[in-house]
C-alpha cells in the first residue's frame, strides 16, 4: 500500500515505514532512548527531506517513549522529581533549538549542519559508551557481577556544587545544576537533530548525576516524552515541517516495538545494554560520515529547496 506524504511531498510504502517505526520503537524500549538518533538518518536515506525528518522524528519519539515510560512508571522505575527538573530546562533548550533550525533553513545550511552534528556527537558519544560498557563488563566479571558506578563514600565534583536537592527515588542529595544543564542540552539536541537525547541522557545520569541504573531508563523516557512533544508542536507551528501522515505510520509501529523492546531489556544486564547501544550509535555515525565524503552518483541535480 502506498500513501502520499503532504509535507515531504513524496509517495511512500506503508509497510516499509511501519517496519521502520517498529524497529526504532524496539530500540527505544530496549535502551531507554527516544530512537531519533537512528530514525532521522534512516528517513533521510529513504529520501525524506532533512528538516521534515527531524521534525517528524520528534513526533515518533513522543509515542515510542510514552509507551516505554508508562511501563517503567508502573514498575516504580521513574524518578519523577529528577525528570521534572531536567524537563523544565529541556523545554528552554528546545525553544532555542527550534529557532536555530528556522535560521539555518533560511540560510540554506540546515542539512550540512545536521549531518556534521550527527557524525560528531554520535561518533564521540557512541565510542565513549562502547568503551565504558566494555570496561564495566570486565569489572563485573572481576567482582563477581557487581558493576555499580559509584562506591560507598565516593565523591565527585558534582557534590561541591550549590542548589542541592533531595531526590528520594534515586536516593540522592545533589546539586540541581548538572541536571538543569543536561536537560537543556538534551532539549536543544531534540529540536536540532530530532533526537530524544537518551544516548547522552542515560550516560550523563549514570556517571555525572550518579543515579542508580534501575531508575535511569525510566527517568530518561519520562523526560524525553515531554521534551520531544514540545519540539513537535514548535516545529509544526513555526517551521511547518511535521508530516502528520508519516508520523502516524511511524507511531503505530513505534508503540508496538517499544513494548517488545522493554520486555527484551529485562533480559539484559546494564553493561550489555550499553555495549549494544554504543555499537549501534557508532555504526550510524560511520554511515553518515561516509555520506558526507562519498562522491554522489549525480553530481548535479534539480530539486525543490523545501525542507533543506
C-alpha positions in Angstrom: 0.0 0.0 0.0 1.3 3.5 -1.0 0.4 6.8 0.6 1.4 10.3 -0.4 3.1 12.5 2.3 1.8 16.0 2.1 4.7 17.8 3.8 7.5 15.6 2.5 5.8 15.7 -0.9 6.5 12.1 -1.9 4.8 8.7 -2.1 5.9 6.0 0.4 5.3 2.3 1.1 3.2 2.0 4.3 4.7 -1.5 5.1 8.3 -0.2 4.9 7.7 2.7 7.3 5.6 0.6 9.7 8.5 -1.8 10.0 10.9 1.1 10.4 8.8 2.6 13.2 8.6 -0.8 14.9 12.4 -1.3 14.8 13.2 2.1 16.2 10.5 1.7 18.9 12.1 -1.6 19.9 15.4 0.3 20.4 13.6 2.9 22.5 12.2 0.3 24.8 15.4 -1.8 25.0 17.9 1.0 25.6 15.7 3.8 27.1 16.4 6.2 24.2 14.0 8.0 22.0 15.3 6.4 18.9 15.6 9.6 16.9 19.4 9.1 16.5 18.6 6.1 14.3 15.3 7.2 12.8 16.4 10.6 11.4 19.3 9.2 9.4 17.2 6.3 8.1 14.5 8.6 6.9 16.9 10.8 5.1 18.5 7.7 3.5 15.0 6.9 2.2 14.6 10.3 0.6 12.7 12.3 3.3 13.9 16.0 3.4 16.1 16.5 6.4 14.0 19.2 8.0 10.9 17.1 7.7 12.8 14.0 9.0 14.0 15.9 12.1 10.6 17.4 13.0 8.6 14.2 12.3 11.0 12.1 14.3 10.2 14.1 17.4 6.5 13.0 17.0 7.6 9.4 16.7 9.9 9.8 19.8 6.9 11.0 21.8 4.8 7.9 21.1 7.5 5.3 21.5 8.8 7.0 24.7 5.3 7.2 26.2 4.8 3.5 25.8 8.1 2.7 27.5 7.8 5.3 30.2 4.4 4.1 31.3 5.7 0.6 31.6 8.7 1.7 33.7 6.5 4.0 35.8 4.3 1.1 36.7 7.4 -0.7 37.9 8.4 2.3 40.0 11.5 2.9 37.9 11.0 6.6 37.3 12.4 9.4 39.5 9.6 11.9 38.7 11.3 14.8 40.6 14.6 14.4 38.8 12.8 14.1 35.5 10.8 17.2 36.2 14.0 19.3 36.9 15.6 18.2 33.7 12.3 18.7 31.8 12.0 22.3 32.9 15.4 23.1 31.5 14.8 20.9 28.5 11.8 23.0 27.4 14.0 26.1 27.3 16.7 24.3 25.3 14.0 23.0 22.8 12.7 26.5 22.2 16.2 27.8 21.5 16.8 24.8 19.2 13.7 25.3 17.1 14.6 28.9 16.5 18.1 27.8 15.4 16.5 25.4 12.9 14.5 28.2 11.4 17.6 30.4 11.0 19.6 27.5 9.5 16.9 26.7 7.0 16.6 30.3 6.0 20.4 30.3 5.4 20.2 27.0 3.4 22.7 25.3 5.8 20.4 23.0 7.8 21.2 19.7 6.0 25.0 20.2 6.3 24.8 21.3 10.0 22.6 18.3 10.9 24.9 15.8 9.1 28.0 17.2 10.8 26.3 17.3 14.2 25.3 13.6 13.8 28.8 12.5 12.9 30.4 14.4 15.7 28.0 13.7 18.5 27.2 10.1 17.6 30.8 9.2 16.9 32.1 10.7 20.2 29.3 9.5 22.4 28.9 6.1 20.8 32.6 5.4 21.3 32.6 6.5 24.9 29.5 4.4 25.7 31.1 1.4 24.0 34.4 1.7 25.8 32.7 2.2 29.2 30.4 -0.7 28.6 33.3 -3.0 27.9 35.2 -1.7 31.0 32.0 -2.2 33.1 31.7 -5.8 31.8 35.3 -6.6 32.7 34.8 -5.0 36.2 31.6 -7.1 36.6 33.4 -10.3 35.8 36.3 -9.4 38.2 34.0 -8.5 41.1 31.5 -11.4 40.6 28.7 -9.4 39.0 28.9 -6.0 40.7 29.3 -3.1 38.3 27.9 -0.2 40.4 29.3 3.1 39.0 29.6 4.6 42.5 31.1 3.1 45.6 30.1 4.0 49.1 31.8 7.1 50.3 33.0 8.1 46.9 32.6 11.7 45.9 32.8 13.7 42.7 32.9 17.4 41.6 29.1 17.3 41.4 29.0 17.1 45.2 30.6 20.5 45.6 28.0 22.4 43.5 25.3 24.6 45.1 21.5 24.4 45.0 21.3 20.9 46.3 18.0 18.9 46.2 17.0 15.6 47.6 15.7 13.0 45.1 14.0 10.3 47.1 13.6 7.7 44.4 17.2 7.9 43.3 18.4 8.2 47.0 20.5 11.2 46.1 21.2 14.6 47.7 22.9 16.5 44.9 23.1 19.9 43.2 20.3 20.6 40.6 22.8 22.5 38.4 24.1 19.4 36.4 20.5 18.2 35.9 19.5 21.6 34.6 22.5 21.8 32.2 22.0 18.2 30.9 18.2 18.8 30.4 18.7 22.0 28.5 21.4 20.4 26.2 19.2 17.4 25.5 16.2 19.7 24.7 18.4 21.6 22.3 19.5 18.4 20.5 16.0 17.2 20.3 15.0 20.3 18.3 18.1 20.4 16.1 18.6 16.7 15.3 15.3 15.1 16.0 16.8 13.1 18.9 15.2 12.1 22.1 18.6 12.5 23.6 18.7 9.3 25.5 22.1 8.3 24.2 23.5 11.3 26.0 21.0 11.5 28.8 21.5 7.9 30.1 25.3 8.0 30.5 25.0 11.5 32.0 22.6 10.4 34.6 24.7 7.3 35.5 28.2 8.9 35.5 27.5 12.6 36.3 24.4 12.5 38.5 25.3 9.1 39.8 21.7 7.8 39.6 21.0 4.1 40.2 20.9 2.1 36.9 17.4 0.7 37.9 15.7 4.1 37.5 17.9 5.6 34.8 16.0 4.2 31.8 12.5 5.1 33.1 13.5 8.6 34.1 15.2 9.1 30.7 12.0 8.2 28.9 9.9 10.4 31.2 12.0 13.5 30.3 12.2 12.6 26.6 8.4 12.3 26.3 7.7 15.9 27.2 10.8 17.4 25.5 10.0 15.8 22.2 6.4 16.8 22.5 7.3 20.5 22.8 9.7 20.2 19.9 7.0 18.6 17.8 4.5 21.3 18.5 7.0 24.1 17.8 8.3 22.6 14.6 4.7 22.2 13.4 3.6 25.7 14.2 6.7 27.7 13.4 8.5 25.7 10.7 5.6 23.7 9.2 7.9 20.6 8.9 5.9 17.9 10.8 4.4 15.4 8.3 1.3 14.0 10.1 0.8 11.1 7.7 4.4 10.0 8.1 4.3 10.5 11.8 1.1 8.4 12.1 2.7 5.5 10.2 5.8 5.6 12.4 3.8 5.9 15.6 1.8 2.8 15.0 4.9 0.7 14.5 6.8 2.5 17.3 4.3 1.8 20.1 4.3 -1.9 19.3 8.1 -2.1 19.0 8.6 -0.2 22.3 6.6 -2.8 24.3 8.6 -5.6 22.9 11.9 -3.8 23.5 11.0 -3.1 27.1 10.4 -6.8 27.7 13.7 -7.7 25.9 15.6 -5.2 28.1 14.7 -7.1 31.2 16.8 -10.0 30.0 20.0 -8.0 29.5 22.5 -6.7 32.1 23.2 -3.0 32.3 26.7 -3.2 30.8 25.5 -5.4 27.9 22.8 -2.8 27.0 25.5 -0.1 27.0 27.8 -2.1 24.7 25.0 -2.8 22.2 23.9 0.9 22.3 27.5 2.0 21.8 27.9 -0.3 18.8 24.7 0.9 17.2 25.5 4.6 17.7 29.0 4.2 16.2 27.6 2.4 13.1 25.1 5.2 12.4 27.9 7.8 12.8 30.2 5.9 10.3 27.4 5.6 7.8 26.6 9.4 8.0 30.3 10.2 7.8 30.6 8.2 4.7 27.7 10.1 3.0 29.5 13.4 3.7 32.7 12.4 1.9 31.3 10.0 -0.8 31.0 11.3 -4.4 27.3 11.3 -5.3 26.2 9.3 -8.4 24.6 12.5 -9.8 26.9 15.5 -9.3 24.2 17.9 -10.5 20.5 17.7 -9.8 17.5 19.9 -9.8 15.1 19.8 -6.9 12.9 21.8 -4.5 14.5 23.7 -1.7 11.7 22.7 0.6 13.0 21.1 3.8 16.6 21.9 3.0 
